[in-house]
Amino acid sequence: MNASPNDLALIAVMRRYFQLKDEASALKQRLEAARRDAGEEITRFYDPRLNAAHADDILAWHRLRKEQEELMSLAARWGRGGSIEDYPVEREAPTKAGAAVETVHMLGIHALTD
C-alpha cells in the first residue's frame, strides 16, 4: 500500500465517522420508537431535562453527533491539503521478512508503512 501517514489518518477518520453514524442511527431509532410508544411530542421527548428516563441516551446521541462533526472537520482539513496526522495514532514496530516495518493502528486500520 502506497499511502502517506496523512492518507492513512483520513481512512481512520472516515472509518470512525461511519461507525459513529451507525451507532447514532441505531440509538435514534430506539429513541424514536420509545417516543412513539409514549405518545410524546418531539420537542418534549428530546429535552433531557424533561425526559429523565431517556436523558442518558439523548445526551449520548448528541455526543455521537458532535464527534461526527469533528471527524468531518478533519476530513475537510485533509481535503484542503492540510495535515490530520495529529489525530490519535498508535504505532508499533513489528518485522516483516527480517526487515523492520512500521504498523500504523488508527481506529481499527492496520497498514504497513515503509
PyMOL CGO cylinders between C-alpha atoms (Angstrom):
from pymol import cmd
from pymol.cgo import CYLINDER

trace = [
    CYLINDER, 0.00, 0.00, 0.00, 1.48, 3.29, -1.05, 0.3, 1, 1, 1, 1, 1, 1,
    CYLINDER, 1.48, 3.29, -1.05, -0.25, 5.82, 1.19, 0.3, 1, 1, 1, 1, 1, 1,
    CYLINDER, -0.25, 5.82, 1.19, 1.12, 8.64, 3.27, 0.3, 1, 1, 1, 1, 1, 1,
    CYLINDER, 1.12, 8.64, 3.27, 0.51, 8.75, 7.02, 0.3, 1, 1, 1, 1, 1, 1,
    CYLINDER, 0.51, 8.75, 7.02, -1.86, 11.65, 6.32, 0.3, 1, 1, 1, 1, 1, 1,
    CYLINDER, -1.86, 11.65, 6.32, -3.86, 9.47, 3.90, 0.3, 1, 1, 1, 1, 1, 1,
    CYLINDER, -3.86, 9.47, 3.90, -3.98, 6.66, 6.47, 0.3, 1, 1, 1, 1, 1, 1,
    CYLINDER, -3.98, 6.66, 6.47, -5.23, 9.16, 9.03, 0.3, 1, 1, 1, 1, 1, 1,
    CYLINDER, -5.23, 9.16, 9.03, -8.08, 10.08, 6.66, 0.3, 1, 1, 1, 1, 1, 1,
    CYLINDER, -8.08, 10.08, 6.66, -9.01, 6.41, 6.29, 0.3, 1, 1, 1, 1, 1, 1,
    CYLINDER, -9.01, 6.41, 6.29, -9.11, 6.07, 10.07, 0.3, 1, 1, 1, 1, 1, 1,
    CYLINDER, -9.11, 6.07, 10.07, -11.16, 9.25, 10.44, 0.3, 1, 1, 1, 1, 1, 1,
    CYLINDER, -11.16, 9.25, 10.44, -13.72, 8.10, 7.88, 0.3, 1, 1, 1, 1, 1, 1,
    CYLINDER, -13.72, 8.10, 7.88, -13.91, 4.60, 9.33, 0.3, 1, 1, 1, 1, 1, 1,
    CYLINDER, -13.91, 4.60, 9.33, -14.64, 6.10, 12.76, 0.3, 1, 1, 1, 1, 1, 1,
    CYLINDER, -14.64, 6.10, 12.76, -17.15, 8.53, 11.24, 0.3, 1, 1, 1, 1, 1, 1,
    CYLINDER, -17.15, 8.53, 11.24, -19.21, 5.75, 9.68, 0.3, 1, 1, 1, 1, 1, 1,
    CYLINDER, -19.21, 5.75, 9.68, -19.00, 3.66, 12.85, 0.3, 1, 1, 1, 1, 1, 1,
    CYLINDER, -19.00, 3.66, 12.85, -20.40, 6.60, 14.81, 0.3, 1, 1, 1, 1, 1, 1,
    CYLINDER, -20.40, 6.60, 14.81, -23.03, 7.23, 12.15, 0.3, 1, 1, 1, 1, 1, 1,
    CYLINDER, -23.03, 7.23, 12.15, -24.29, 3.67, 12.53, 0.3, 1, 1, 1, 1, 1, 1,
    CYLINDER, -24.29, 3.67, 12.53, -24.31, 3.95, 16.34, 0.3, 1, 1, 1, 1, 1, 1,
    CYLINDER, -24.31, 3.95, 16.34, -26.14, 7.28, 16.24, 0.3, 1, 1, 1, 1, 1, 1,
    CYLINDER, -26.14, 7.28, 16.24, -28.69, 5.94, 13.77, 0.3, 1, 1, 1, 1, 1, 1,
    CYLINDER, -28.69, 5.94, 13.77, -29.42, 2.86, 15.89, 0.3, 1, 1, 1, 1, 1, 1,
    CYLINDER, -29.42, 2.86, 15.89, -29.75, 4.99, 19.01, 0.3, 1, 1, 1, 1, 1, 1,
    CYLINDER, -29.75, 4.99, 19.01, -32.03, 7.46, 17.23, 0.3, 1, 1, 1, 1, 1, 1,
    CYLINDER, -32.03, 7.46, 17.23, -34.25, 4.59, 16.04, 0.3, 1, 1, 1, 1, 1, 1,
    CYLINDER, -34.25, 4.59, 16.04, -34.57, 3.28, 19.61, 0.3, 1, 1, 1, 1, 1, 1,
    CYLINDER, -34.57, 3.28, 19.61, -35.36, 6.77, 20.90, 0.3, 1, 1, 1, 1, 1, 1,
    CYLINDER, -35.36, 6.77, 20.90, -37.94, 7.37, 18.18, 0.3, 1, 1, 1, 1, 1, 1,
    CYLINDER, -37.94, 7.37, 18.18, -39.64, 4.05, 18.94, 0.3, 1, 1, 1, 1, 1, 1,
    CYLINDER, -39.64, 4.05, 18.94, -39.78, 4.99, 22.63, 0.3, 1, 1, 1, 1, 1, 1,
    CYLINDER, -39.78, 4.99, 22.63, -41.14, 8.43, 21.75, 0.3, 1, 1, 1, 1, 1, 1,
    CYLINDER, -41.14, 8.43, 21.75, -43.89, 7.00, 19.57, 0.3, 1, 1, 1, 1, 1, 1,
    CYLINDER, -43.89, 7.00, 19.57, -44.78, 4.41, 22.23, 0.3, 1, 1, 1, 1, 1, 1,
    CYLINDER, -44.78, 4.41, 22.23, -45.00, 7.18, 24.84, 0.3, 1, 1, 1, 1, 1, 1,
    CYLINDER, -45.00, 7.18, 24.84, -47.04, 9.40, 22.51, 0.3, 1, 1, 1, 1, 1, 1,
    CYLINDER, -47.04, 9.40, 22.51, -44.78, 12.36, 23.32, 0.3, 1, 1, 1, 1, 1, 1,
    CYLINDER, -44.78, 12.36, 23.32, -44.20, 15.32, 21.05, 0.3, 1, 1, 1, 1, 1, 1,
    CYLINDER, -44.20, 15.32, 21.05, -40.68, 15.62, 19.63, 0.3, 1, 1, 1, 1, 1, 1,
    CYLINDER, -40.68, 15.62, 19.63, -39.65, 18.79, 21.45, 0.3, 1, 1, 1, 1, 1, 1,
    CYLINDER, -39.65, 18.79, 21.45, -40.64, 17.50, 24.86, 0.3, 1, 1, 1, 1, 1, 1,
    CYLINDER, -40.64, 17.50, 24.86, -39.29, 13.97, 24.40, 0.3, 1, 1, 1, 1, 1, 1,
    CYLINDER, -39.29, 13.97, 24.40, -35.83, 15.03, 23.21, 0.3, 1, 1, 1, 1, 1, 1,
    CYLINDER, -35.83, 15.03, 23.21, -35.27, 17.55, 26.02, 0.3, 1, 1, 1, 1, 1, 1,
    CYLINDER, -35.27, 17.55, 26.02, -33.12, 15.63, 28.54, 0.3, 1, 1, 1, 1, 1, 1,
    CYLINDER, -33.12, 15.63, 28.54, -34.25, 17.99, 31.32, 0.3, 1, 1, 1, 1, 1, 1,
    CYLINDER, -34.25, 17.99, 31.32, -37.86, 16.92, 30.76, 0.3, 1, 1, 1, 1, 1, 1,
    CYLINDER, -37.86, 16.92, 30.76, -37.22, 13.26, 29.94, 0.3, 1, 1, 1, 1, 1, 1,
    CYLINDER, -37.22, 13.26, 29.94, -35.10, 11.78, 32.73, 0.3, 1, 1, 1, 1, 1, 1,
    CYLINDER, -35.10, 11.78, 32.73, -35.90, 8.22, 31.62, 0.3, 1, 1, 1, 1, 1, 1,
    CYLINDER, -35.90, 8.22, 31.62, -34.12, 8.74, 28.29, 0.3, 1, 1, 1, 1, 1, 1,
    CYLINDER, -34.12, 8.74, 28.29, -31.75, 11.58, 29.19, 0.3, 1, 1, 1, 1, 1, 1,
    CYLINDER, -31.75, 11.58, 29.19, -28.61, 9.42, 29.05, 0.3, 1, 1, 1, 1, 1, 1,
    CYLINDER, -28.61, 9.42, 29.05, -29.47, 8.17, 25.56, 0.3, 1, 1, 1, 1, 1, 1,
    CYLINDER, -29.47, 8.17, 25.56, -30.39, 11.64, 24.34, 0.3, 1, 1, 1, 1, 1, 1,
    CYLINDER, -30.39, 11.64, 24.34, -27.10, 13.07, 25.59, 0.3, 1, 1, 1, 1, 1, 1,
    CYLINDER, -27.10, 13.07, 25.59, -25.19, 10.09, 24.14, 0.3, 1, 1, 1, 1, 1, 1,
    CYLINDER, -25.19, 10.09, 24.14, -26.79, 10.76, 20.75, 0.3, 1, 1, 1, 1, 1, 1,
    CYLINDER, -26.79, 10.76, 20.75, -25.65, 14.41, 20.95, 0.3, 1, 1, 1, 1, 1, 1,
    CYLINDER, -25.65, 14.41, 20.95, -22.09, 13.31, 21.84, 0.3, 1, 1, 1, 1, 1, 1,
    CYLINDER, -22.09, 13.31, 21.84, -22.03, 10.92, 18.86, 0.3, 1, 1, 1, 1, 1, 1,
    CYLINDER, -22.03, 10.92, 18.86, -23.21, 13.68, 16.52, 0.3, 1, 1, 1, 1, 1, 1,
    CYLINDER, -23.21, 13.68, 16.52, -20.63, 16.12, 17.91, 0.3, 1, 1, 1, 1, 1, 1,
    CYLINDER, -20.63, 16.12, 17.91, -17.83, 13.62, 17.33, 0.3, 1, 1, 1, 1, 1, 1,
    CYLINDER, -17.83, 13.62, 17.33, -19.11, 13.05, 13.79, 0.3, 1, 1, 1, 1, 1, 1,
    CYLINDER, -19.11, 13.05, 13.79, -18.92, 16.81, 13.16, 0.3, 1, 1, 1, 1, 1, 1,
    CYLINDER, -18.92, 16.81, 13.16, -15.36, 16.90, 14.49, 0.3, 1, 1, 1, 1, 1, 1,
    CYLINDER, -15.36, 16.90, 14.49, -14.37, 13.99, 12.24, 0.3, 1, 1, 1, 1, 1, 1,
    CYLINDER, -14.37, 13.99, 12.24, -15.91, 15.68, 9.19, 0.3, 1, 1, 1, 1, 1, 1,
    CYLINDER, -15.91, 15.68, 9.19, -13.94, 18.79, 10.07, 0.3, 1, 1, 1, 1, 1, 1,
    CYLINDER, -13.94, 18.79, 10.07, -10.75, 16.71, 9.99, 0.3, 1, 1, 1, 1, 1, 1,
    CYLINDER, -10.75, 16.71, 9.99, -11.75, 15.22, 6.63, 0.3, 1, 1, 1, 1, 1, 1,
    CYLINDER, -11.75, 15.22, 6.63, -12.40, 18.72, 5.28, 0.3, 1, 1, 1, 1, 1, 1,
    CYLINDER, -12.40, 18.72, 5.28, -8.99, 19.84, 6.50, 0.3, 1, 1, 1, 1, 1, 1,
    CYLINDER, -8.99, 19.84, 6.50, -7.43, 16.86, 4.67, 0.3, 1, 1, 1, 1, 1, 1,
    CYLINDER, -7.43, 16.86, 4.67, -9.44, 17.78, 1.55, 0.3, 1, 1, 1, 1, 1, 1,
    CYLINDER, -9.44, 17.78, 1.55, -7.98, 21.28, 1.61, 0.3, 1, 1, 1, 1, 1, 1,
    CYLINDER, -7.98, 21.28, 1.61, -4.47, 19.80, 1.72, 0.3, 1, 1, 1, 1, 1, 1,
    CYLINDER, -4.47, 19.80, 1.72, -3.98, 20.11, 5.46, 0.3, 1, 1, 1, 1, 1, 1,
    CYLINDER, -3.98, 20.11, 5.46, -2.41, 17.58, 7.75, 0.3, 1, 1, 1, 1, 1, 1,
    CYLINDER, -2.41, 17.58, 7.75, -4.56, 15.47, 10.06, 0.3, 1, 1, 1, 1, 1, 1,
    CYLINDER, -4.56, 15.47, 10.06, -1.75, 13.25, 11.25, 0.3, 1, 1, 1, 1, 1, 1,
    CYLINDER, -1.75, 13.25, 11.25, -2.10, 14.72, 14.73, 0.3, 1, 1, 1, 1, 1, 1,
    CYLINDER, -2.10, 14.72, 14.73, -5.28, 12.67, 15.13, 0.3, 1, 1, 1, 1, 1, 1,
    CYLINDER, -5.28, 12.67, 15.13, -4.55, 9.94, 17.74, 0.3, 1, 1, 1, 1, 1, 1,
    CYLINDER, -4.55, 9.94, 17.74, -2.47, 7.14, 16.26, 0.3, 1, 1, 1, 1, 1, 1,
    CYLINDER, -2.47, 7.14, 16.26, -0.90, 4.11, 17.94, 0.3, 1, 1, 1, 1, 1, 1,
    CYLINDER, -0.90, 4.11, 17.94, 2.25, 2.71, 16.38, 0.3, 1, 1, 1, 1, 1, 1,
    CYLINDER, 2.25, 2.71, 16.38, 4.24, -0.45, 16.89, 0.3, 1, 1, 1, 1, 1, 1,
    CYLINDER, 4.24, -0.45, 16.89, 7.25, -1.83, 15.06, 0.3, 1, 1, 1, 1, 1, 1,
    CYLINDER, 7.25, -1.83, 15.06, 6.89, -5.49, 14.01, 0.3, 1, 1, 1, 1, 1, 1,
    CYLINDER, 6.89, -5.49, 14.01, 9.19, -7.12, 11.48, 0.3, 1, 1, 1, 1, 1, 1,
    CYLINDER, 9.19, -7.12, 11.48, 8.31, -8.33, 8.02, 0.3, 1, 1, 1, 1, 1, 1,
    CYLINDER, 8.31, -8.33, 8.02, 10.66, -10.82, 6.33, 0.3, 1, 1, 1, 1, 1, 1,
    CYLINDER, 10.66, -10.82, 6.33, 13.51, -9.72, 8.57, 0.3, 1, 1, 1, 1, 1, 1,
    CYLINDER, 13.51, -9.72, 8.57, 13.14, -6.01, 7.79, 0.3, 1, 1, 1, 1, 1, 1,
    CYLINDER, 13.14, -6.01, 7.79, 11.72, -3.57, 10.26, 0.3, 1, 1, 1, 1, 1, 1,
    CYLINDER, 11.72, -3.57, 10.26, 8.46, -2.03, 9.13, 0.3, 1, 1, 1, 1, 1, 1,
    CYLINDER, 8.46, -2.03, 9.13, 6.03, 0.11, 10.99, 0.3, 1, 1, 1, 1, 1, 1,
    CYLINDER, 6.03, 0.11, 10.99, 2.41, -0.87, 11.55, 0.3, 1, 1, 1, 1, 1, 1,
    CYLINDER, 2.41, -0.87, 11.55, 0.09, 2.06, 11.96, 0.3, 1, 1, 1, 1, 1, 1,
    CYLINDER, 0.09, 2.06, 11.96, -3.02, 1.44, 14.05, 0.3, 1, 1, 1, 1, 1, 1,
    CYLINDER, -3.02, 1.44, 14.05, -5.72, 4.04, 13.67, 0.3, 1, 1, 1, 1, 1, 1,
    CYLINDER, -5.72, 4.04, 13.67, -9.15, 3.15, 14.96, 0.3, 1, 1, 1, 1, 1, 1,
    CYLINDER, -9.15, 3.15, 14.96, -9.04, -0.36, 13.56, 0.3, 1, 1, 1, 1, 1, 1,
    CYLINDER, -9.04, -0.36, 13.56, -6.91, 0.35, 10.49, 0.3, 1, 1, 1, 1, 1, 1,
    CYLINDER, -6.91, 0.35, 10.49, -3.75, -1.71, 10.34, 0.3, 1, 1, 1, 1, 1, 1,
    CYLINDER, -3.75, -1.71, 10.34, -1.46, -0.74, 7.49, 0.3, 1, 1, 1, 1, 1, 1,
    CYLINDER, -1.46, -0.74, 7.49, 2.21, -1.33, 6.90, 0.3, 1, 1, 1, 1, 1, 1,
    CYLINDER, 2.21, -1.33, 6.90, 4.29, 1.68, 6.02, 0.3, 1, 1, 1, 1, 1, 1,
    CYLINDER, 4.29, 1.68, 6.02, 7.89, 1.85, 4.85, 0.3, 1, 1, 1, 1, 1, 1,
]
cmd.load_cgo(trace, "trace")
